[in-house]
Amino acid sequence: MPFSVEFSPDTEQHLRVLTARQRTIVFDTVDRQLAHQPLVETRNRKPMRPNPLATWELRIGNLRVYYDVEETPDAKMLIRAVEMKYRNRGMIGNEEIEL
C-alpha cells in the first residue's frame, strides 16, 4: 500500500532556497524511496534521535529530508523540513540549524 506524501507549510520555504535541479532530485527521491516503505531503515534512510523536528531522515547527497510517518488511519508521510548541508553546518531555509 503506497503512502501519500504531504509537505508541511514550512517545507515550501525550505524548497524555495534550493535550485530547480535540487528540488527535482528531492521530489524524485522522495517518490522513489519513501512511497512504499518509509519505515524501513536503509543506508540513506534512518530513524533520528529524539528531537523536535522529525523522527526520520532521508539523505540525498548533501541534502537531508526530515519526515514523520502515520500508519493509521491513513498511510501518510509528512515532510517536515529539507536541509542543505555545508561541511559541518546545516541550513534549513535561510537559518542555520543544529540537530
C-alpha positions in Angstrom: 0.0 0.0 0.0 1.6 3.3 -1.1 1.9 6.1 1.4 0.6 9.5 0.5 3.2 12.3 0.8 2.3 15.7 2.3 4.7 18.7 2.6 4.3 20.9 5.7 3.8 24.6 5.0 7.3 25.4 6.3 8.8 23.0 3.8 7.6 25.2 0.9 10.0 27.9 2.0 12.8 25.4 2.5 12.4 24.2 -1.1 12.5 27.8 -2.5 16.1 28.2 -1.3 17.1 25.2 -3.4 17.9 25.3 -7.1 15.4 23.8 -9.5 17.7 20.8 -10.0 17.9 20.1 -6.3 14.1 20.4 -5.9 13.7 17.8 -8.7 16.1 15.5 -7.0 14.3 15.8 -3.7 10.8 15.2 -5.3 12.1 12.2 -7.4 13.9 10.6 -4.5 11.0 11.0 -2.0 8.7 9.4 -4.5 11.1 6.6 -5.3 12.3 5.8 -1.8 9.6 6.7 0.6 6.3 5.9 -1.2 6.2 2.2 -0.2 8.3 1.5 2.8 9.3 4.7 4.6 9.8 2.9 7.9 12.5 0.5 6.6 16.0 1.6 7.6 18.5 1.7 4.7 21.9 3.2 4.1 20.4 6.6 3.3 17.2 6.4 5.5 17.5 6.3 9.3 15.4 7.0 12.4 16.7 10.0 14.2 17.5 10.5 17.9 14.6 12.3 19.7 14.4 15.9 18.5 11.6 18.5 18.0 11.9 18.3 14.2 11.1 14.8 12.9 11.5 11.1 13.6 13.2 10.0 10.3 15.9 11.3 8.0 16.5 10.6 4.3 20.0 11.5 3.0 20.3 12.7 -0.6 23.9 13.7 -1.2 24.3 17.0 0.7 20.5 17.3 1.2 18.5 15.9 4.1 14.8 15.4 4.2 13.2 15.1 7.6 9.9 13.3 7.9 7.3 11.7 10.1 5.1 8.7 9.2 1.5 8.0 10.2 0.2 4.5 9.5 -3.3 4.9 10.9 -5.9 5.7 9.9 -4.4 6.6 6.5 -0.9 5.7 5.5 0.8 9.1 5.0 4.1 10.8 5.4 4.6 14.4 6.4 7.8 16.0 5.1 8.8 18.4 8.0 12.0 20.0 6.6 14.6 20.0 3.8 18.2 20.8 4.9 21.2 21.7 2.9 24.5 20.5 4.4 27.6 22.7 4.1 30.5 20.7 5.6 29.6 20.6 9.3 26.8 23.2 9.1 23.1 22.6 8.2 20.8 25.2 6.6 17.1 24.8 6.7 15.7 27.6 4.6 17.8 30.6 5.4 18.5 29.6 9.0 21.4 27.6 10.4 20.2 24.7 12.5 21.9 22.1 14.7 20.1 18.8 15.4 
